[in-house]
Structure formats: structure tokens, C-alpha cells
């Protein structure tokens, strides 16, 4: 019911609808660019595309603090989406004219735009609702990605049966155009939000390291997030696990993906509305420990029904992870919130890029062992993170998360 109440408000409905469409378009884009890369230059090109899109997140989160602050409003984000319209629409032309280098250059530019857009939007969304509705609105925004992961690949396959590959890029460009218009309109009507987000440079220039030192439990949660993303790359070896352990093929892999997606959709409805436990960093780390345990058990699934049940459980847990951390970070003031969300994106992009280059290749040679090692490593790191987060919050249970946020006037 929390989602329904929020969607009755025009501002939330407009933003959610535009972002749902945009994320759906992104899934079409991702499938199209990876397919072109593989078709024209092989698997290595697919890896380079992933790296080209991820490196800007790492650079921006590390060195781009001033640039991030300049786009901390809905109207500024509308400009970013307008730029993405042009970049996505140019991708087919860049590939035809310049080949792989042209495609990688535009992929990197799109990654840079995403690195600016994602943490800023995540930091602005909580200001559109009352404090008691932040968890629900985070769940609602999380739902866009869950739906797109289920519907995107199927829609792309259906569209490619009738349209050329370039049409997927044009459709994605159209979704960015819709998002740009919605953000521009909302930006004019929600001036207080933009004004707060664009608080003076002196108030907004927060050092990420200083924030993490002031809130070590939050830092532990972000570190566990990165470790979990690194280990979860072992799931890319699922086809090898199916073939070696269950003598199953592509159809079984599709069922596993469907079970995971269905579990994620069901889990999102609960995670966005159920009351979260106190001390979110501790809860978040413990959830990652449970996720690691499920990953390990996946490697020993003895039959297809068991594997599907584990996959559904893993999918259902994923929204609890995302919504718990987003809701915790949303409790910070807007400038600190934006900085911490940027740090989190930097950490998981760095971890994801490194893991994609290492983990699947290693795990494919021994899938069962790979799942167990990845899962138990996640359990160990997450348990340690939960213990550290509990220790750091044991004497501050009654303090609001906004206390002790350092505000630095100079770099």
C-alpha cells in the first residue's frame, strides 16, 4: 500500500514512470551494445565495453567532487539526460564510422553521464517525500530495475525479430528524452528541493574520507557491498554449473534467471514496505552474509527444483540489500548523502569491473568450488563487517545519523 499511496502523487508518479522507462531502455541498450561487440569483435570487446562504462564511475567518484556538486538538481540532471539522448543515438553511427574505438569512446561518455546522474538522482529522490516514506520511495525506485531485468531481455529479443539492432539504441534515446522532459518540469516545480541540494559550496564540499571516518559503520557497509559484488560475479559461471552438475542447458539457465527475477519482484514489495530493523549497517552486513550462504549452497544443488528454490530466495533477498542501504544513506543531509552514494557507486563499479575480468574465468573451471569459495568468502567478510558495524554503533544507538557529519569549506 505504501507504493500505491506514493504513486497517487503526480510528482512521484511522473518521476517513477520516467525512470522505469529509462531503465527499461538501458536494458535494451546493454543487450544491443554487448551483442554488437561480440558479433563484430568477440568476447574481448564485450569486456572492454564493460570496462569503458565502469571506469568513469571510478574516476568521478574519486576525483569528480566539484563536477558532481554542479549537477545536484533535477533541472541539471535533465541536461545530463538530454546529452545521453545524443550519445546513445550516435552509437550505431560511431560503430559504422570508427569501429570498436568509436563505440568504446561513446560507451565511456555514457558511463561518465551515468556517474554524474545516478548518485545525484538517488540523493534527490528522498527529498520528494516525507521522512517516514523514504523507505517506500526507495523501494519504488528499486522496483524499476527489477522490472527491467525481467522484461528487458525478452522485449529486446522480440523487437530484434522485427527491427534492426540500431532501433534499440534509438528506443533508449527516446526513453532518455522522456526522462529529460520530466526532470525539467519537476525541477521547475520543486524549487525547494533543488535549492537544498545545491546548498552553498562551503556546505556541500564534503570529503568522502572524512564522512566515512565520522561514520565508520556506514563505511563498513559500503565495503561489504563492494566485496559482495566482487564475489557475486561467480554467478556468471551458472551455465558451467548447470552443464557439469545437472547436465542441463540453455533452457535451464533461462528458468534460473526467471526464478531469480520472480523472487526479486516479490521481495521488493516486502522490502519496500516492511519496517527495517534498527542499526541498518549491521542489518545490511548480515543480509549480505545470508546472500553469501545462498550463493555457496547454489554450488551443491542436487536437482533443478532445489536450484530454482535457491535462485528465487537469492532474488528475493536482493531488494532487501538495496533498499536497506539506500534508506540508511537517505538519512544523511543531502550533500553528505550525495557524496556517500557516489562513494558506494565507485566501490561497487570498481569491484564489479575487477571481478568480471577474474572471477567467472576462474569459477568456470570448477563451478561447484567457485560458488562455495565465493559464497563463503562473502559470509566471512559480511560477518566481520556486521561485527565492526555493531561495535561502532553500540554506544550511539539513540543518535540520529545526521550527527557528526563533517562540513568542510575547503578541499
N, C-alpha and C positions, 0 to 999 in steps of 0.2 A: 504493500500500500504506500510505502514511502516513495517509491518510484512514480506511482500514479499521481500522488499529490504534487510532486515536483513537475511532472510533465503537463500539469494543468496550467502552469505558468508559462506565458508566451516566451519570455526570455530564455528560460531553461529549455523549453521545447525546441526553440529555434536553434540554440547552440548545440543541443544534443543531436538534433536531426542533421544539422550541417556536418558535425564531426563524425556521426555514424556514416554518412555518405562519403566523407573524405577518407575515412579509414578503410571503407569498402573499396574505394578507388585505389588506395595504396596496395591492397592485396592483389588487385588486377595488375597494377604496375609491377609489383615484385615478381609475380609469376611471368609476366611478359619479358622483363629485362633479364631474368635468370634463364628463361628459355632461349632468348636470342643469344645470350652469352655462351650457353652450352652448345647451341646449334652451330654457331659460327667459329668459336674458338676453343670449345671443350670445357672440361670441369675446372681447369685452372682459371679461366676467365670468370667463372661464377664466383670463385673465391676472391678474385681481385675486385669484383663489383661489391661484394660484401665488405671488404676492407675499405674501399673508396667511400662507401656510405658511412662507415663507422668512425674513421679517423677524424672527421670534422667534429663529431661529438666529443671525442677525447681532447682535441685541441681547444675547442670552445669552452669546455668545462674547466680546463686548466688555465687558459690564458685569455679567455674572452669575456672577462667580467664586465668591462665597460660596455662592450657591444651588447651583452645580454640586457643590461640596465636600460639601454636605449629603446628596447622593444618590449618594455614591461607594461603594455596597454593593449586593449582589444583592437584599437584602430591601427596601432603599429603592426600587430600580428596580421591584420587584414592585408597590409602591404606585403608582408612575407608570403602569404598565400597567393597574392597576385603575381609575385615573382615566380612562385612554384608553377603557376599555370604556364608561363612561358617556357620554363626549363623542361617540364615534362613533355609539352607539345613539341619541343625541339629534339627530343631524344631520337626518334626514328630518322630524322634528317641528319643528326650528328653521326649516327651509326653508318648511314649510307655514305656520307661525305668523308669522314675521318676514321671509320672503323673503331676498333677497340679503344684507342686513346680518346677519341671524342666521346664515346659512351662513358668511359671512366671519369672524364672531366665533368660531365654533366651529372653523373651519379654523385660525385664528390660535392658539387654545388648544391644538389638537393639534400645531401646529408648535412651540409652547413646550414641550410634553411631549416631543416628539421631540428638541428641542435639549438637554434635560436627559438623556434616555435614551441617545442614540446614542454620544456620546463616553465616557460612563461605562461602558457595556457594553463598548465597544471597548477601554477601558483595563483592565477586569477580566478579560476572556477569557484573555489571555496568562498570568495567574497560576494558571489551572486546569491548566496543563500544564508539563512540563519545558522548560528554555530551548531545547533542540535541537528541540522540537516546536512552537515558536511559529509558524514559517512555515507549517507544515501546518495548524494550527488556524485561522490567519488565512485560509488558502486555503479551508478548510471553511466558515467563516462567509461568505466571499465567494461561495461556491457557492450559498448560499440566494438571494441576489439574482439570480444568473444564471438559476437555475431559474425563479424567479418571473417574470422578464421574458419568458421563453419561454412558460410555461404560463398566466400570469395573464390576459392579454387573451383568449386562446382560451376559458379557463374562464369568464370574465365573460360573453363572448358567448353561450356555451352556457347559462349559468344564466339570463340575461335572456330566453331563449326560453321559460322556464317559470315564472320568478319575477318579482315586481315589483322595481323598482330599489332600494327600501328594503331588500330582503333582502341586497343586497351589503354594506350598512353593518352589518347585524346579524351577518353572517358574519365581517366584520372585527372586530367587537366580541367575538365568540366566540374568535377567534384571540388577541386581547389577553388574554382571560380565561385561556386555557390558558397563555400566556406568564407571566402574573402568578403562577399557581399554581406553575409550575416554578421560577421565580426565588425565590419564597418558600421552597420546600422546599430548593433548593440553598443559599440564604442561611443556613439553619439548620445545614446540614451542612458548610459551607465557611467556618467562622468565622475561620480564619486569614487567608483572602483578604479578607474584609470588614474585619477589624481592620487589615490592612496598608493597604487602600485608604482607610480612614478614619483614617489616621495623624493625629497631633495637628495642630491648626490651624496651629501655627507651622511644621510641616514641610510642610504642604500648600499654604500660600498662596504660590504662585509667580506672579510676574508673567510674562505671556506675552512681553512685550517683552524682559525680562531673559533668558528662556530662548532666544529667537531670537538675541539678541546673543551669548550664550555658545556657541550652535551655529548659526553663520550658514549653513553648508551645508544644514542642515535647513530653515532659513528660506527658502533659495533653492528647495529642492524644493517647499515649500508654495506659494511664489509662482508657480512654474511650473505647479503644479496648478491654481491659480486662472486663470492665463492660458489654459491648455489647455481648461478647462471653458468659458471665455468663447468661445473660437474654435470649439469643437465644436458650438456652437449652430447653426452653419451647416448641420449635418446635417438640421435641421428643414426646409430647403429641398429635401430629396431629391425629394419629389413634383414640384416645379417642374423639377428637373434631368431627371427621367425623362421628363416631358412634352415639354420643349423639345429635349432632345438625342437621346433614344431613341424618342420618340413612344409611350411606354408609359404605363400607367395604374395603377389601384389594385392589380391582381394582381401587377404587377412590384414595386410597393412592398412588398407582403407578402413576396415572395421575398427582397428585400434584407434586410428585418427578420429573416426566418428564417435567412438565411446569417450575418448578424451574431450572432444568438443561438447558432447551432450552433458558430460559431468561438469564442465566449466560453466555452461549456461545455467544449470541447476544450482551450482554452488554460488554463482554470482547473486542470484535472487536472495539467498540466505545471507551471504556475507555483507551485502549492501544494507540489510535491514536489521539483523540481529545485533544486540548490544555487544560491543567489543569488551574484552577483559581489560582490567587496569594494567598499567605499565606496558604499553604497546611494544616497545623494543624487545622486552622479554618474550611476550606472546609471539611476536614476529619470528624471532630466532627459533622458538620451539616449533612453530609451524614449519619452518624450513627443515628442522630435524625430522619431523614426520614425513615431509616430502622426500627427504633422502632415504628414509626407511622404505617407502613405497618404491623408490627407484631401484634400490637394492633387490627387493623381493621380485621385481619385474624380471630380473635375470634368471630366476628359478621357477617361473610359472610353468607348470607341467602340462597345461592344456589351454585351449583357446578361451573357454569361458572364464577361467581364472585370470588370464591375461587381460581380457576385456574388463573384468571387475576391477582389477588393479588400475587399469588405464582410466576408467571412469572415476575412481577415487582420487587419482592424481589430478585429473582435470578439475574435480570439484574443489580440491584444495587450493588450486592456483588463484582463484579470485580472493580467497581469504588473505593470501600473501599480499597481493597487490593493493587491496583496499585497506588492510591494516597499516601498511607503511604510508600510503598516501594520506590516510586520515591522521596519522601521527604527525607527518610533516606539515599538514594543513593547519595544525595548532600553533605553528610559529607565525610571527608577524610576516607580512607579505614579502619584504626584502629578504629576510632570512629564509623564508620558505622557498623562494625562488632559487636562492643560492644552494640550498641543500638538495633540492630536486635536480639541479644541474649537476651537482656532485654525484648523486645517485646514478643519473644517466651516464655520466662519464665512467663511473666504475663498472657498470654492467655492460656498456659498449666495449670497454677495454677487455673485460673478462670474456665476453661473448666472441669477440674477434679472435683473441688468442686461442680460445677453446675450439673454435671451428677449424682452426688450422692444425690442431694437435689431437684432440680427444677422439673424434669419430674415426680417424685413421687407425689409432691405437686400439680402440674398442672393437673395430670390425674384425680384427684377427682373433679375438676371443670375446665374443659378445657377453656371455654369462659373467665372466670375470670382470669385464668392463663395467657392467651395470652394478655389480656388487662393490667394486672399488669406488666408483663414482658416488654411489649411494651412501656408503659408509663413511666416505670422506666428508660428504655433506653433513651427515649426522654428527661427526666429530667436531667440525668447525662450528656448526649451528649450536650444538650443546655448549661449547666453550663460549660462543657469543652470548647465549642466554645467561650463562653464569656471570659473565662480565657485566652484562646489562643489569642484571639483578643487583649485583654488588654496587654499581654506580648509582642505582636509583633507590637503594634500601632506605636511605635517610632523607629522601626528597620526594616521598610518595605524595605528599599533600601540595607540593609546589606546582604551579602552572608551568607548562613547558616554555612559555614565553619569558620566564625569568632568566636572568643571567645571559641574555643574548647580547653579545658584544656589538657595539656600533662604532665603526672606525671611520674617521673623517678623511683619512689619507691612506694611500696604498702602502 
